[in-house]
């Protein structure tokens, strides 16, 4: 009698249904709370098949997990809850707001580690400042906080100082408040206040945004014929430059996070 042929276990088995965990949390929520990334980023990792629970590859969004009794892995590495920590930083220009840059430019996460942030944390930025812009930005490993602050419905105002090549006219200021169309988007400011200019220094505007789009202020001003020479964020919600207390980076206390929420 011939032996039945045996088949080796495939190296990349098809995903199997995850055993329900009634008392658990959604997998993407757990990953975000563990500092892996934003909730949306964690959903992308799940659907890409990069997450395993108890050795089973999970690709279905909405799957629940009990971190106390089940082992969660991302790309073969264990994922464990981290203590949530959030830093307020003064981003210098010529730094990208990512944890990795394929062009080899310095990243904000690398800079933050040099400035005193815990290098063991999986930090990511809340929102963005473009490469040439500077000023206040938050770094955190708290995915739920990042999602709450980034969502437009929470109306977290951000205030900027923009130095320009020319003085803005009343009509240009009115256009910013009404909304300027650029590349199919309407770019609008909640408030625009021209500042007194000192002799020999470029004019500046204080601009408040309720929802920021990619290069929002630069595009809005350029569409009106104003060139931005320097752009600095000076406020995020209730946090201002003075909250840095003269430091380039500082961890926020629970009371300060409560102000943000």
N, C-alpha and C positions, 0 to 999 in steps of 0.2 A: 504494500500500500504506500503510495507516494505521500510524502509530507506536503501539507498545504503551504504555499509560498507565504512568506512573511513580508510585510510592508513596513519600512522604517517610518517612524513618526516624522511628518514634514517639519522642516525647520521653521516655516512660517505658517502655522495652522490658521485655518479660517476662524474668524471671531465666533465665539460661542455666547449664548445668552448668559448674562450675569445673574447669579443667584440673587433674587431680590433681598434687600435689607430694609425692612419696614422702618427701623429706627434710624436709618442712615440719612445722608445728605446727597444731593445731586453731585455726580462725579466732577462736573466742571466747576461747581461751587467749591468743592474741597480743594481742587487743584489751584484755584485762584487764591483761596485763603492760605494755602501753603506757600504762596509766593512764586508760583510757576509763571503767572502772567495774568492779563486781564481775563474776564469771563469769556469774552469772544475768542481770545487767543487760545484758551484752554479747550473751547469747543472745537477749534480747528485741529488741535493736537489729537483729540479723541477721534474725530472723523477720519484723520489721516492714519489711524491705526497705531499710534505711537504709545498708547497707554494700556497697561495690563493691570488687572486686579486678580490677585491670587493665581497668577500665571496665565490668566485668560485675557486675550486681546479684546478690548471693548471698543466698539465704534459707534454705538447707539447713544445719542444724546438723551439725557433724562435718566440714564442708569444711576442707581443709588448705591452708595457704598458706606460701610461703617468703618471709619479709620481706626477704631479701637480694636477691631477683630480681623480686618482684612488688610492685605498687603497691596499697596498701590505703587506701580513703577512707571516711570517715563523714560523711554529709550533704554530700558534695562536697569535704571538707577532708582533706588527707593525714594519715594516722595513722603516726607514727614512734615507735619505742621511746624511752621516757624512762628516765633513770637513776632507779632506785627510791630514794625517800626517804620516811621515816616520822617523824612528829612525835608527841611526847607533849604534850598540851595540858591546861590547867586551864580547862575551860569555865565561863564565868560564867552565872548564871541569865539568863533572858529572851533567849536566843539559840536558834535552831533548828538542828538537826544536818543541814542540807542545803546544797547549793551554790546553791539558788535557792528563794525562798519567794514564792508568788503573792500573799500578803497583805502583802508588803513588809517583813516583820520582818527584823532583822539575822540573818545566817547565820553558822555557825561557820567556813565556808570564807573568807568576807569578813573575819571577825575574825582568823583565822589569818594572812592576808596582812598585816594591820596589825601583827600581833605579830612578823613577821619570816619567815614561811614564804614560799618562792619563789612569787610570784604567777603564774609561767608554768606551774606544775604543775597537772594536773587532779587535785586532791585530793578525796577523799571520806572519810567517817568509817567507822571500824570499829565497827559497832553504833550504838546511839543513847543519848542522854540526853534526857529530855523537856524541854520549853521552860522549866519552872520549876526543873529540877534543875541541879546544878553538879558540877564535879570532873573526874577524869581521863577522857580519851578520846583515842583514836589517830586521826590523819589520815594517809593514805598514798596513793600512786599505784601501789602494788603490789597488783594484784588477787588474785594467788595468796595473798599473806600475809593479806589481808582475809578471803578465803574460809576459810582455815585457822583463823584466830582466831575467826571468827563461828560455825563449825560446832560443834554441841553435842558431837560425838564427841571433840573435842580437850580438853574439860573445862577451859577457861580460867576460873578462878574470878575473880569480881569482888566486891569488898568495899565496903560503903557505911556511912555514918553517917547515921542518921535521927533527927531531933529530933521529938518527939511532944508532943501536948497533955497526955497522961496517962502514968503509969508502966505498963509492960506487966506483967501478972501472969504467974505461972508457967504457968497454963493457956494463956494467950495465946501465950507463947513455945513451949510444947509443940505448940500447934496449927500454928504457922508451920513447925516442923520436920516435922510429920506431913503437912501440906498443907492449904491452905484453898481451897475451891471458890468460884469467882467467875465468873459469866457463861460457864459451861460449861468453864472451865479450872481445873486444880489448880495453885495457886501455892504453891511450897515453897521453904524456905531450907535451906542446908546447915549453917549455924551462926547462932545469935543470942546475942549477949552484951550484957546491960544494962550501961551505964556509970554510974559514980558521978556524981550530979548535984550541981552547985554551987548554993548558995542564989540564988534569983532567976533561974535559968536553966532552960530546959525539959529534961526527961529525954531521954536519947538511947540508941539501940541501935546496935550494930555488927552488920551483917547480911551474910552471905556467900551469894552465889548461884552456882550452877553453870550455870544456863541462865536467861537473862532474857527474860521476855515483856513485852509492852507495858504500861508503868506498873506493873510487877510488884510492887514494894514498896509503892507507894501503895495499890494495890488490895488487896493482902494485909492491910495494916494496917487500912485502912478497913473491910474485911469483918469485922474483929475489934473494931471500935469505937474504933480509935485514929486520930487525925487527924495527918497528917504536916505539920509546920510548916516543915521544911527538910530537903533530901535532898542528900547529897554522896557521890560515889564517891571512895574513897580508895586503892583498889588494883585493878590489872588484872594477873592472873597474878603474876609476880614483880616487877612495877613498882609502886612506891608514890609517894606525894606527895614524898618526899625525892629521888626521881630527877629531879624538875623543877629541883632546885638553886636554888630561889627564883625561877624564871622562870615566866612564864605559858605559854610554849611553848618546847620544845627538841627539836632533831632527835636521834633515837636513833642510837647507834653500832652497828656490826655485832655487837659482843659483846652489847649489850642486846637486839637483835632475836633473837639466838640463845637468850637466856634465855626470851624469849616463845615461841619455836618449841618 
